[in-house]
Every structure is written in structure tokens, then in C-alpha cells.
């Protein structure tokens, strides 16, 4: 099982951080993400609760469903499908806290398991390392804008 937890303070206002993280169209601006596409709009907002989007990083592609959306402090998602490896995704949470002075604390959690006999545990370790690097890179990119 992989358990990714990234906590970081960024010197960017909370509204800007939330918009960058929640808007699928901004993902193309993050170096480790190849592309993101909105498949189905959210119930109340384009990228809000109920939205389904694909996110591609290299040859890896996931279909994420937004399951909770509270602008600008909280978002949850669930990976419904992935290629070429199957992920049993159990948790996807992004929490933001306004620290004042245009500074935001971001906590990003993703948990799950790569469903592949014999090598799944090894791939879980790789997923944790890669996912952590991608999340950190995205937050650095938001801070540089």
C-alpha cells in the first residue's frame, strides 16, 4: 500500500493555490504533468464535486472523480481507473489553510495499492516516491507563478 502525505507552506494566497490545484486546465503548466482533460463537469462548478477528469504523467493515466469540493479549503478525489497499472485508490484529500500574509499551508494525502501480483509492493514504493515528487513539484510551480 502506498501512503503519500505532502505538507508544505507556500507564499501564495489561498484562493490562487486552490484554483491552481482544482482547475484541470492549469495542470498543463506543471512540469511533471503531461496533460489533464475534463471528461464530465461538476455539479455546481466546472471542476467541482462530481467532475471527472483524466490526468496524464508520461505513460501513466488516471481518471479522477472529485468527491468533495469546498472552495478554497478542501477537495477530495477518487481514482476510478488507471492505465497501464490498476490502482485501488482509497484516499485522496487536499486541505488548505490560510496562514495570513498571502501564505497557505497545503496538506495533500493520497493512499492506495497497485493491483499487480508479486511486484505490487515494489510499485507501491515507487508510487509513493514519484507521487511525493510530483506533488512537491506542483506546489513549487504554483509558488513561482
Secondary structure, DSSP 8 states (H G I E B T S, - for coil): -EEEEEEEEESS-HHHHHHHHH-GGGGGGSTT--EEEEEE--SSSTTSTT-EEEEEETTEEEEEEEEEEETTTEEEEEEEEEESS-EEEEEEEEEEEEEETTEEEEEEEEEEEE--TTTHHHHHHHHHHHHHHHHHHHHHHHHH-
